[in-house]
Structure formats: structure tokens, C-alpha cells
Amino acid sequence: MASGNRSKQDEFAQLVAQQHQQLRSFVRSLGVDADWVDDLAQEAFLVAWREQDRFDQQADVGKWLRGIARNLVRNELRKQARQQRLLHEGLTQLLVDSAEAGEADPVRQAASWAACRMPALRDCVEQLPPKSRQLVAGRYGDGWKAADLADHLGMTAAAVRQALGRIRQQLRSCVDLRAEG
């Protein structure tokens, strides 16, 4: 490797050593989950490495790195918003499973299904045992991930996912029975 590249790498390694703790603290202050702080800080340094030729040497390097990190967090927010375009995976799955295959207008069908069955779904949820209602409320009402619910309720994430799967099946059966009667 050329000595110019080695010097550039050494300078960048020194920058990382000097700025690492401050950047991690900044990323955490943006509300990033503690488990993801290091990943986002590392990604910010990777972006800085790729973009270092564009950096004004007279500018504040800490401010530049914080700007990169802020943009990465914004990108994560956009990704999360895209992933949450469906009402909720379980409710959407319930709607899809309950849809009739021959319906000409799936939008009208889904709206019709929701209008007819949402009151039944609410009633069915109210009939669940307290812990099941707590799981449903945490996952679908508050948007908690399985791992968060697991920590909160003293369960494993796998047990939460399995319980939610069973609860969705119970709710589907309950709603279908009410719709038939």
C-alpha cells in the first residue's frame, strides 16, 4: 500500500479514536435503541471514510460526523415508516385470509369486511384472557416488537411470537363465528 494511503488511514484511525465516544453518545441522544448505537456510529464512520475527500479540513469534524449520523437516523426512520405501511402484519393477514377469492374489487371487499367485522374483532379481543389482551395491545396497539414485549412480560421473544400467532388464530375463528351468526 502506498505511503500516502497509509498516512490517510492512520489519520482516519486517529479521527475514529478521538470522535468515537462522542458520536456514540450523540447517536444515543437521537433516541436510537442501545443495541443499534454502535452499528449506526460505525456506519457514520464508513460514510465519512467514503466522503473524506469532500470534507473541508477547516470545518468542525465532530459536527460533520454528527450530521452524517443524523442523516443515517433519518434514513432509518424512513425505512421504518415504509415497513409500517400495512395496518399491521397480523390484522392484514387476517383480512387477506378472510377475503373471498372471487371478489372483483378487493378494496371494496376489504372495506366491507372491516366494516362488518371490526366490531366483532373488538368484542373478540375483549374476551381474551388478560395476558393475551396485554400481548395484543402491546403489539398491535403500541407497536412493540416481540423482543420488547418479551422483556416487559418476562417471556422469550419466540414465546411472544408463538402466543401472538395462536391469539390471531383465536381471533380469526371468533370473528368468523360472529360473522356467520
GIURWO-V908973 format. One record per pair of residues at least 6 apart in sequence whose C-alpha atoms are under 6 Angstrom apart, sorted by sequence separation. I is the first residue (numbers start at 1). J is the second residue. D is the distance in whole Angstrom. If there is no record, write none. Layout:
# GIURWO-V908973
i:I j:J d:D
i:I j:J d:D
This chain:
# GIURWO-V908973
i:138 j:144 d:6
i:150 j:156 d:5
i:150 j:157 d:5
i:147 j:157 d:5
i:146 j:157 d:5
i:146 j:160 d:6
i:24 j:41 d:6
i:44 j:68 d:6
i:44 j:69 d:5
i:121 j:175 d:6
i:120 j:175 d:6
